Amino acid sequence: MKLRVGDWVEVRSREEILRTLDRKGQLEGLPFMPQMFQYCGRRFKIYRRAHKTCDTVFPVRGRRMAGAVHLETRCNGLGYGECQAGCLIFWKEAWLKRVKSENDQSESAQKDTSFQRAAVDRNAGCTEQDVWAGALASGRQNEPEPVYICQATQLPYATTELHWWDMRQYIEDFTSGNAGMWQIMKGGIYAGYYRLSLSRLGLGPLMRWFYDRFHPLWRGTLFPRHRGIIRVDEPTPVPASPLNLQPGELVRVKSHGEILKTLNTENKNRGLFFDAEMVPFCGGTYRVLKRVNKIIDEKTGKMIKMKSESIILQGVFCQSRYSDCRMFCPRAIYSYWREIWLERVSPKDRDAGLETGN
């Protein structure tokens, strides 16, 4: 279908989608998750084309995916122990049909070959119960420590190898509407600059200083890979008094420099990593989306309960601006924030209209 960002699609009916799935509830290794049934018959704009993605199961790497897109739909954890990660859902093109607009009553005249191809070789015996059972490795709901099977855990098996130097992926980033030319150029320049700063020429400190001094010229941030200052064997700080932030509250992300003071030299605060992709949000004001205390470990499929709750902010997720060898991945994984990296916005500031997030 070669869908582009902004194209309108309609999610196929429950019966049509079941015809594309094997008895595990999967198409080409990608699970159709139970909570996706709620979107059947609804129309959405294409958010991103998922021609590539970030595999976080094995050593983190980029992977190629065939015939898939992202809509603005995220996993709500239904069927997965109420996992709170809120991952962006993958949609195979065979589960969608193109329409002209949100309210258009006539289907597109395109040949529906993507659905026909997917339905031909599938086992027509797949049922909705099979899809629910496919969410668990054992197929049983009452396991003492269930092992879940979701799109995130199955990414290595639903994708193929993709080298960072394969230029075709960046061409598709542009032609699909996933990334603009200026964004791609900045990404390429940063990747080369960062690699040179790591070389044996000894230019790293000078290059980081230059980047920090002149980053406004390319409308960028401070050098995103500065390290924290606390030794690894020393404890990292906690807030003097917990903020106890709740969904809907307005917060300001502290400056990059302030956050670095709370991190050890591995860029962690009580085990939680502060990623370079979080730097562009420093200094911004956003609303709290939710508190997170449990997520599925994508490597094992088991639920992890966090020792300290983290915060997810609305519209704040990885944009793959600085991700090594995974530039412009469209997966949009939410960033996790410690309360010590945030400060509550006062009513006075809130009334002044300082909100910059969604």
Secondary structure, DSSP 4 states (H G I P E B T S, - for coil): ----TT-EEEEPPHHHHHHT--TTSEETTEE--GGGGGGTT-EEEEEEE-SEEEE-SSSSEEEE-SSEEEEEEE---TTTTT----PEEEEEGGGEEEESSSS--SB--S--HHHHHHHHSS-TT--HHHHHHTTBSSS-S--SS--B--HHHHHHHH-EE--TT-THHHHHHHHTTSS-HHHHHHHHHHHHHHHHHTSTTS-HHHHHHHHHHHGGGGT--S-TT----B-TTSPPP--SS-----TT-EEEEPPHHHHHTT-BTTSEETTEE--GGGGGGTT-EEEEEEEEEEEE-TTT--EEEEEEEEEEETT-B---SS-TT-TT----PBPPB-GGGEEEPPHHHHHTT-----
